[in-house]
Structure formats: C-alpha cells, structure tokens
Amino acid sequence: MKVAALFLALIASASAFAPATRMARSQTALMAKPASKALKYVDALSTKDLPKPGSATSVDISGIDVCIAVASDGLVYAVGNKAPGTGSPLFGGKVSKNTIKDELYGTEFSLTTGEPVGKWMPGGLGIIIGNFIKPESIPVYKVKKGGNKIQVEVDVNYKLSYESNYWRGILDAQGKTDGGYY
C-alpha cells in the first residue's frame, strides 16, 4: 500500500513539471495593425521658450521624448533626450557649438549626426558602466521655424506603432489572445 501511494505521489509531482498543452485560440478581429511611418513637422515649443545658447530643454512630441538644444552659436537642434545604455536625460547637459554632453556620464554626442564624440562614458560611474555598454548614437531630428514656433520632424505614428507590438485588441494585453508572452 505504501509503495502504491509513493508511486502515485511520484507521478503527480512529475506531471507538475511536464509542459502544459495550449489550446489554439483564434485571434480577435480587433487586432491593432502596425501604423505606417508618417514623418511630419510638429510644433515643439514657442520661440520665446527656447533656452539660452549653450543649454537645452526637453519636450514631448507625439509620445517621443526630444531634447531641443541651442548651440553656443545660436543654431537650434533636436535630438533624442535619452542617453544610450543608461536612459539618462540629455536636456541638462552642456551644449557646445557641435555637441551636447550627458551631464551624468560625460559622453558627448554630435548634434548633427548623433554619434558619440570623444571618449565613451568618461565620468563618474560611467568609467565602470562604459565597459559593459557599447557606444551607441542618439536619434537626430530635423528642425525648422514655423511662425513663432520651433517645429521638429517626427514620426507621428511612432507611439501607435510601438504599442501595436503590445496591444492585440480592446483591453487585451499581448499574450491573452494567443498564449504568447512578452
């Protein structure tokens, strides 16, 4: 009797580790489709709200975090506001004629190409972290003046396209319709 009970206990515990079988589910008709890329100039901020030369500010444009930088010569640039690898904001960094400097880790990025200029993460904990994160560039956006506004060219469907990889239908997070996970 003890042997039979032990045998049943072993089978029951082994089944707990067996792969679960999934039932195929049909996908809903309300699935979000990735939005096509739509580049448009969008008002970012008023010209009176521009920072002084040598500094920058951040704005949210269609769900994209953008850093508006005014170079020391007065030219206006728009770049992504997150430093690669760490996500630290760039808008607090020093802006020179050609670069913006990440105030936290000291990396300088070109305002025209977005490429790192000089040493990668030369300051603070960046000396250690920089050994584990490979150098990357930041996005660069076109800028123009439209009336009394500074306009930045962005993909106005970016947020919708990004979320289409997550949302599958109304009130439905990815994984619920087909059993897949993130």
LINTALIN-V991178 format. One record per residue. N is the residue number from 1. RES is the residue in one letter. SS is DSSP state (h for helix, s for strand, l for the rest). PSI is psi in radians with two decimals (999 if undefined). D_CENTER is the distance of its C-alpha to the mean C-alpha in Angstrom with 2 decimals. Layout:
n=N res=RES ss=SS psi=PSI d_center=D_CENTER
n=N res=RES ss=SS psi=PSI d_center=D_CENTER
This chain:
n=1 res=M ss=l psi=-0.74 d_center=61.73
n=2 res=K ss=h psi=-0.64 d_center=59.48
n=3 res=V ss=h psi=-0.73 d_center=58.54
n=4 res=A ss=h psi=-0.72 d_center=57.58
n=5 res=A ss=h psi=-0.69 d_center=55.43
n=6 res=L ss=h psi=-0.73 d_center=53.72
n=7 res=F ss=h psi=-0.79 d_center=53.14
n=8 res=L ss=h psi=-0.66 d_center=51.58
n=9 res=A ss=h psi=-0.69 d_center=49.34
n=10 res=L ss=h psi=-0.75 d_center=48.11
n=11 res=I ss=h psi=-0.75 d_center=47.38
n=12 res=A ss=h psi=-0.73 d_center=45.53
n=13 res=S ss=h psi=-0.58 d_center=43.33
n=14 res=A ss=h psi=-0.61 d_center=42.65
n=15 res=S ss=h psi=-0.39 d_center=41.53
n=16 res=A ss=h psi=-0.45 d_center=38.86
n=17 res=F ss=l psi=-0.03 d_center=37.14
n=18 res=A ss=l psi=2.55 d_center=37.69
n=19 res=P ss=l psi=2.45 d_center=34.72
n=20 res=A ss=l psi=2.51 d_center=34.45
n=21 res=T ss=l psi=2.41 d_center=35.26
n=22 res=R ss=l psi=2.49 d_center=33.01
n=23 res=M ss=l psi=2.37 d_center=34.42
n=24 res=A ss=l psi=2.28 d_center=32.89
n=25 res=R ss=l psi=2.53 d_center=31.52
n=26 res=S ss=l psi=2.54 d_center=31.38
n=27 res=Q ss=l psi=2.60 d_center=28.13
n=28 res=T ss=l psi=2.75 d_center=28.18
n=29 res=A ss=l psi=-0.18 d_center=28.81
n=30 res=L ss=l psi=0.35 d_center=26.03
n=31 res=M ss=l psi=2.41 d_center=23.14
n=32 res=A ss=l psi=2.38 d_center=20.18
n=33 res=K ss=l psi=2.49 d_center=19.98
n=34 res=P ss=l psi=2.32 d_center=16.92
n=35 res=A ss=l psi=2.54 d_center=17.09
n=36 res=S ss=l psi=2.69 d_center=18.12
n=37 res=K ss=l psi=2.30 d_center=16.31
n=38 res=A ss=l psi=1.65 d_center=17.87
n=39 res=L ss=s psi=2.18 d_center=17.54
n=40 res=K ss=s psi=2.64 d_center=19.27
n=41 res=Y ss=s psi=2.24 d_center=19.96
n=42 res=V ss=s psi=2.43 d_center=19.05
n=43 res=D ss=s psi=2.23 d_center=20.67
n=44 res=A ss=s psi=-0.88 d_center=18.46
n=45 res=L ss=s psi=2.86 d_center=21.23
n=46 res=S ss=s psi=2.60 d_center=24.95
n=47 res=T ss=h psi=-0.50 d_center=26.51
n=48 res=K ss=h psi=-0.31 d_center=28.35
n=49 res=D ss=h psi=0.06 d_center=25.14
n=50 res=L ss=l psi=2.45 d_center=24.04
n=51 res=P ss=l psi=2.85 d_center=24.00
n=52 res=K ss=l psi=2.75 d_center=26.91
n=53 res=P ss=l psi=2.39 d_center=26.80
n=54 res=G ss=l psi=0.07 d_center=25.17
n=55 res=S ss=s psi=3.12 d_center=22.51
n=56 res=A ss=s psi=2.92 d_center=19.28
n=57 res=T ss=s psi=2.91 d_center=17.76
n=58 res=S ss=s psi=2.59 d_center=14.53
n=59 res=V ss=s psi=2.69 d_center=14.35
n=60 res=D ss=s psi=2.08 d_center=12.44
n=61 res=I ss=s psi=1.93 d_center=13.17
n=62 res=S ss=l psi=0.67 d_center=13.03
n=63 res=G ss=l psi=0.11 d_center=10.06
n=64 res=I ss=s psi=2.24 d_center=8.07
n=65 res=D ss=s psi=1.94 d_center=8.27
n=66 res=V ss=s psi=2.46 d_center=10.77
n=67 res=C ss=s psi=2.10 d_center=13.28
n=68 res=I ss=s psi=2.01 d_center=16.79
n=69 res=A ss=s psi=2.38 d_center=18.98
n=70 res=V ss=s psi=1.98 d_center=22.74
n=71 res=A ss=l psi=2.89 d_center=24.24
n=72 res=S ss=l psi=-0.37 d_center=27.58
n=73 res=D ss=l psi=0.05 d_center=29.36
n=74 res=G ss=l psi=-0.13 d_center=27.98
n=75 res=L ss=l psi=2.54 d_center=25.70
n=76 res=V ss=s psi=2.33 d_center=22.48
n=77 res=Y ss=s psi=2.74 d_center=19.14
n=78 res=A ss=s psi=2.21 d_center=15.59
n=79 res=V ss=s psi=2.90 d_center=12.63
n=80 res=G ss=s psi=2.53 d_center=8.95
n=81 res=N ss=l psi=0.04 d_center=9.44
n=82 res=K ss=s psi=2.22 d_center=7.69
n=83 res=A ss=l psi=2.37 d_center=10.03
n=84 res=P ss=l psi=2.53 d_center=9.30
n=85 res=G ss=l psi=-0.68 d_center=10.54
n=86 res=T ss=l psi=-0.45 d_center=11.04
n=87 res=G ss=l psi=0.18 d_center=8.32
n=88 res=S ss=l psi=2.52 d_center=11.44
n=89 res=P ss=s psi=2.54 d_center=11.69
n=90 res=L ss=l psi=-0.30 d_center=13.50
n=91 res=F ss=l psi=-0.32 d_center=15.52
n=92 res=G ss=l psi=-0.05 d_center=18.20
n=93 res=G ss=l psi=2.85 d_center=18.93
n=94 res=K ss=l psi=2.36 d_center=22.03
n=95 res=V ss=s psi=2.18 d_center=22.03
n=96 res=S ss=l psi=-2.81 d_center=24.80
n=97 res=K ss=l psi=-0.60 d_center=26.10
n=98 res=N ss=l psi=-0.19 d_center=23.67
n=99 res=T ss=s psi=2.84 d_center=20.91
n=100 res=I ss=s psi=2.39 d_center=18.68
n=101 res=K ss=s psi=2.23 d_center=18.98
n=102 res=D ss=l psi=1.99 d_center=16.60
n=103 res=E ss=l psi=-0.36 d_center=19.12
n=104 res=L ss=l psi=-0.78 d_center=18.27
n=105 res=Y ss=l psi=-0.08 d_center=18.61
n=106 res=G ss=l psi=0.04 d_center=20.31
n=107 res=T ss=l psi=2.38 d_center=18.41
n=108 res=E ss=s psi=2.43 d_center=19.10
n=109 res=F ss=s psi=2.45 d_center=17.07
n=110 res=S ss=s psi=2.36 d_center=18.95
n=111 res=L ss=l psi=-0.31 d_center=18.49
n=112 res=T ss=l psi=-0.55 d_center=19.68
n=113 res=T ss=l psi=-0.38 d_center=18.04
n=114 res=G ss=l psi=-0.08 d_center=15.03
n=115 res=E ss=l psi=2.57 d_center=16.80
n=116 res=P ss=s psi=2.45 d_center=17.71
n=117 res=V ss=s psi=2.22 d_center=21.26
n=118 res=G ss=l psi=-2.64 d_center=23.71
n=119 res=K ss=l psi=2.46 d_center=23.24
n=120 res=W ss=l psi=2.13 d_center=19.97
n=121 res=M ss=l psi=1.11 d_center=19.45
n=122 res=P ss=l psi=-0.15 d_center=23.10
n=123 res=G ss=l psi=2.77 d_center=23.31
n=124 res=G ss=l psi=-2.44 d_center=23.50
n=125 res=L ss=l psi=-0.19 d_center=22.07
n=126 res=G ss=h psi=-0.47 d_center=20.15
n=127 res=I ss=h psi=-0.66 d_center=23.47
n=128 res=I ss=h psi=-0.86 d_center=23.13
n=129 res=I ss=h psi=-0.65 d_center=19.38
n=130 res=G ss=l psi=-0.37 d_center=19.34
n=131 res=N ss=l psi=-0.33 d_center=21.74
n=132 res=F ss=l psi=-0.26 d_center=19.36
n=133 res=I ss=l psi=2.14 d_center=16.15
n=134 res=K ss=l psi=2.61 d_center=16.75
n=135 res=P ss=l psi=2.37 d_center=16.14
n=136 res=E ss=l psi=2.81 d_center=13.19
n=137 res=S ss=l psi=2.97 d_center=12.75
n=138 res=I ss=l psi=2.69 d_center=10.46
n=139 res=P ss=l psi=2.56 d_center=10.31
n=140 res=V ss=s psi=2.36 d_center=13.58
n=141 res=Y ss=s psi=2.62 d_center=14.76
n=142 res=K ss=l psi=2.52 d_center=18.43
n=143 res=V ss=s psi=2.49 d_center=20.17
n=144 res=K ss=s psi=2.85 d_center=23.57
n=145 res=K ss=s psi=2.25 d_center=25.93
n=146 res=G ss=s psi=1.71 d_center=27.10
n=147 res=G ss=l psi=-2.15 d_center=30.03
n=148 res=N ss=l psi=0.42 d_center=29.09
n=149 res=K ss=s psi=2.60 d_center=25.32
n=150 res=I ss=s psi=2.21 d_center=22.63
n=151 res=Q ss=s psi=2.49 d_center=20.75
n=152 res=V ss=s psi=2.37 d_center=17.50
n=153 res=E ss=s psi=2.02 d_center=17.03
n=154 res=V ss=s psi=2.87 d_center=13.87
n=155 res=D ss=s psi=1.84 d_center=13.51
n=156 res=V ss=l psi=-0.22 d_center=14.81
n=157 res=N ss=l psi=0.14 d_center=14.29
n=158 res=Y ss=h psi=-0.88 d_center=10.54
n=159 res=K ss=h psi=-0.77 d_center=10.16
n=160 res=L ss=h psi=-0.74 d_center=13.42
n=161 res=S ss=h psi=-0.73 d_center=12.66
n=162 res=Y ss=h psi=-0.81 d_center=9.61
n=163 res=E ss=h psi=-0.38 d_center=12.00
n=164 res=S ss=h psi=-0.39 d_center=14.86
n=165 res=N ss=l psi=-0.25 d_center=13.86
n=166 res=Y ss=l psi=-0.85 d_center=14.39
n=167 res=W ss=s psi=2.35 d_center=17.20
n=168 res=R ss=s psi=-0.30 d_center=20.48
n=169 res=G ss=s psi=-3.07 d_center=22.78
n=170 res=I ss=l psi=2.20 d_center=23.86
n=171 res=L ss=l psi=0.67 d_center=23.15
n=172 res=D ss=s psi=1.93 d_center=22.34
n=173 res=A ss=s psi=2.70 d_center=19.41
n=174 res=Q ss=l psi=2.41 d_center=18.89
n=175 res=G ss=l psi=-0.41 d_center=21.81
n=176 res=K ss=l psi=-0.46 d_center=24.42
n=177 res=T ss=l psi=-0.52 d_center=25.75
n=178 res=D ss=l psi=0.08 d_center=26.13
n=179 res=G ss=l psi=-0.06 d_center=26.00
n=180 res=G ss=l psi=2.80 d_center=22.86
n=181 res=Y ss=l psi=3.07 d_center=20.26
n=182 res=Y ss=l psi=999 d_center=16.59
